[in-house]
Amino acid sequence: MLWTHLEASLYRLSVGWIFGSALGVAVGLTIGLFSLARAGMLPIVSALFPIPKIALLPLFIVWFGIGEGSKVATILFGTFFPTVIATYGGVDNVDRNLIRMGQSFGLSWFSIVRKIIIPGALPAILSGFRISASIAIVLLVAAEMIGAQYGIGAYILMAGALFATDQLIAGVAMLSILGLTVSWLIGKAEQYFLNWRT
């Protein structure tokens, strides 16, 4: 049964985190590159970021139902905001001298973004991925404890209700292994994408 629960959790985590991160990077780049978007969107992001995302789960259940939609939406929403802030911060901290140098060499705006700004912002973006992945795992467990038949969170809740200590420890160990695996994968991505720093 543990593998059935793990499979359900991996599906929710991967879908919610991937879409949340992709949207977060896109919005973060938009805010960082365009002053009009920064003026309009940054206050909204700053206002919504501090809200505990698990508190919105009942609202997501009303909107998306008790099934997968509400759980994925909770993870997506929780992943989105730290990724936006990390991406925007990374773009904002790119050395302006490098951008001016690219302009002096006659690079187009698109080439400057692709060759200077995005590589310069990548360390911050990947650090944001680490934070958002940890938040996603916490939200995954909380969402599954509130309304799921299958999932590691539901498994831990059921084991706790039955006072099955061995199953409870197994569930917590699976969460620890999941967190370590995600961290290892992001570390490999950092080695691959940031090999220019060595």
C-alpha positions as CSV (number, residue, x, y, z in Angstrom):
1,M,0.0,0.0,0.0
2,L,2.9,2.4,0.7
3,W,3.8,2.4,-3.0
4,T,0.2,3.3,-4.0
5,H,0.3,6.2,-1.6
6,L,3.7,7.3,-2.8
7,E,2.6,7.1,-6.5
8,A,-0.4,9.4,-5.7
9,S,1.9,11.9,-3.9
10,L,4.5,11.9,-6.6
11,Y,1.9,12.7,-9.2
12,R,0.5,15.7,-7.2
13,L,3.9,17.0,-6.3
14,S,5.4,16.8,-9.8
15,V,2.4,18.4,-11.5
16,G,1.9,21.1,-8.9
17,W,5.6,21.9,-8.6
18,I,6.5,21.9,-12.3
19,F,3.6,24.1,-13.4
20,G,4.0,26.4,-10.3
21,S,7.7,26.8,-11.0
22,A,7.2,27.3,-14.8
23,L,4.6,30.0,-14.1
24,G,6.7,31.5,-11.4
25,V,9.8,31.8,-13.6
26,A,7.7,33.3,-16.4
27,V,6.1,35.9,-14.2
28,G,9.4,36.6,-12.4
29,L,11.2,37.3,-15.7
30,T,8.3,39.5,-16.8
31,I,8.5,41.6,-13.6
32,G,12.3,41.8,-13.8
33,L,12.4,42.8,-17.4
34,F,9.5,45.1,-17.9
35,S,9.0,48.2,-15.6
36,L,5.3,48.3,-16.4
37,A,4.8,44.7,-15.3
38,R,6.9,45.4,-12.2
39,A,4.6,48.3,-11.2
40,G,1.4,46.3,-11.8
41,M,2.3,42.8,-10.6
42,L,4.9,43.2,-7.9
43,P,2.5,44.7,-5.3
44,I,0.0,41.9,-6.0
45,V,2.7,39.2,-5.5
46,S,3.9,41.0,-2.3
47,A,0.4,41.1,-1.0
48,L,-0.4,37.4,-1.7
49,F,2.9,35.8,-0.8
50,P,2.6,36.0,3.0
51,I,-0.8,34.2,3.0
52,P,-0.5,30.7,4.4
53,K,-1.4,28.6,1.3
54,I,-2.8,25.7,3.2
55,A,-5.5,28.1,4.6
56,L,-6.7,28.5,1.0
57,L,-7.3,24.7,0.5
58,P,-11.0,24.9,1.6
59,L,-11.4,27.6,-1.1
60,F,-9.7,25.4,-3.7
61,I,-11.9,22.5,-2.7
62,V,-15.0,24.7,-3.4
63,W,-13.5,25.8,-6.8
64,F,-11.9,22.5,-8.0
65,G,-13.6,19.8,-6.0
66,I,-12.3,17.3,-3.5
67,G,-10.3,15.4,-6.1
68,E,-6.8,16.1,-7.5
69,G,-7.5,19.6,-8.7
70,S,-7.6,21.2,-5.2
71,K,-4.4,19.5,-4.0
72,V,-2.5,20.3,-7.2
73,A,-3.7,23.9,-7.1
74,T,-2.6,24.3,-3.5
75,I,0.9,23.0,-4.4
76,L,1.0,25.1,-7.5
77,F,0.0,28.3,-5.6
78,G,2.5,27.6,-2.9
79,T,5.3,27.0,-5.3
80,F,4.5,30.0,-7.6
81,F,5.2,32.9,-5.2
82,P,8.7,31.9,-3.9
83,T,9.7,31.2,-7.5
84,V,8.5,34.6,-8.7
85,I,10.4,36.4,-6.0
86,A,13.6,34.4,-6.5
87,T,13.5,34.9,-10.3
88,Y,12.8,38.6,-10.0
89,G,15.6,39.0,-7.4
90,G,18.0,37.1,-9.7
91,V,17.2,39.3,-12.7
92,D,17.4,42.5,-10.6
93,N,20.8,41.5,-9.3
94,V,22.4,40.9,-12.7
95,D,25.5,43.1,-13.1
96,R,24.4,46.2,-15.1
97,N,28.0,46.5,-16.5
98,L,27.5,43.2,-18.3
99,I,24.3,44.4,-19.8
100,R,26.0,47.7,-21.0
101,M,28.8,45.7,-22.4
102,G,26.4,43.6,-24.4
103,Q,24.7,46.7,-25.7
104,S,28.1,48.2,-26.7
105,F,28.8,45.0,-28.7
106,G,25.5,45.5,-30.6
107,L,23.6,42.6,-29.1
108,S,19.9,42.7,-29.5
109,W,17.5,42.9,-26.5
110,F,16.6,39.2,-26.9
111,S,20.3,38.2,-27.1
112,I,21.1,40.2,-23.9
113,V,18.2,38.4,-22.1
114,R,19.2,35.0,-23.4
115,K,23.0,35.3,-23.0
116,I,23.5,37.6,-20.0
117,I,20.3,38.1,-17.9
118,I,19.0,34.5,-17.7
119,P,22.5,32.9,-17.0
120,G,23.1,35.6,-14.4
121,A,19.8,35.0,-12.7
122,L,20.0,31.2,-12.8
123,P,21.7,30.7,-9.4
124,A,18.9,32.6,-7.8
125,I,16.3,30.8,-9.7
126,L,17.7,27.4,-8.8
127,S,17.9,28.5,-5.1
128,G,14.3,29.4,-5.4
129,F,13.5,25.9,-6.7
130,R,15.0,24.4,-3.6
131,I,12.8,26.6,-1.4
132,S,9.7,26.0,-3.4
133,A,10.3,22.2,-3.5
134,S,10.4,22.2,0.3
135,I,7.2,24.2,0.5
136,A,5.6,22.0,-2.0
137,I,6.3,18.8,0.1
138,V,4.9,20.5,3.2
139,L,1.7,21.6,1.3
140,L,1.4,18.1,-0.2
141,V,1.3,16.4,3.1
142,A,-1.1,19.0,4.6
143,A,-3.5,18.8,1.6
144,E,-3.5,15.0,1.7
145,M,-4.2,14.9,5.4
146,I,-7.2,17.2,4.9
147,G,-8.9,15.4,2.0
148,A,-7.3,12.5,0.3
149,Q,-7.8,8.7,0.3
150,Y,-4.3,8.0,-1.1
151,G,-1.0,9.8,-0.6
152,I,1.8,9.9,2.0
153,G,0.0,12.5,4.1
154,A,-3.2,10.3,4.2
155,Y,-1.0,7.3,5.0
156,I,0.6,9.1,7.9
157,L,-2.7,10.4,9.2
158,M,-4.2,6.9,9.0
159,A,-1.2,5.3,10.7
160,G,-1.4,7.9,13.5
161,A,-5.1,7.3,14.0
162,L,-4.4,3.5,14.4
163,F,-1.4,4.1,16.6
164,A,0.6,2.0,14.0
165,T,4.1,3.3,14.9
166,D,5.9,1.3,12.3
167,Q,3.7,2.6,9.5
168,L,4.0,6.1,10.9
169,I,7.8,6.0,10.9
170,A,7.8,4.4,7.4
171,G,5.6,7.3,6.1
172,V,7.9,9.9,7.7
173,A,11.0,8.1,6.3
174,M,9.4,8.2,2.8
175,L,8.9,12.0,3.1
176,S,12.6,12.4,4.1
177,I,13.7,10.3,1.2
178,L,11.5,12.3,-1.1
179,G,13.0,15.6,0.1
180,L,16.5,14.2,-0.3
181,T,15.8,13.0,-3.8
182,V,14.4,16.4,-4.8
183,S,17.4,18.2,-3.3
184,W,19.8,15.8,-5.2
185,L,18.0,16.4,-8.5
186,I,18.2,20.2,-8.1
187,G,21.8,19.9,-7.1
188,K,22.5,18.0,-10.4
189,A,20.6,20.7,-12.3
190,E,22.8,23.3,-10.6
191,Q,26.0,21.4,-11.7
192,Y,24.7,21.2,-15.3
193,F,23.4,24.7,-15.8
194,L,26.0,26.5,-13.7
195,N,29.1,24.7,-14.9
196,W,30.3,28.1,-16.3
197,R,31.0,29.2,-12.8
198,T,33.7,26.6,-12.2
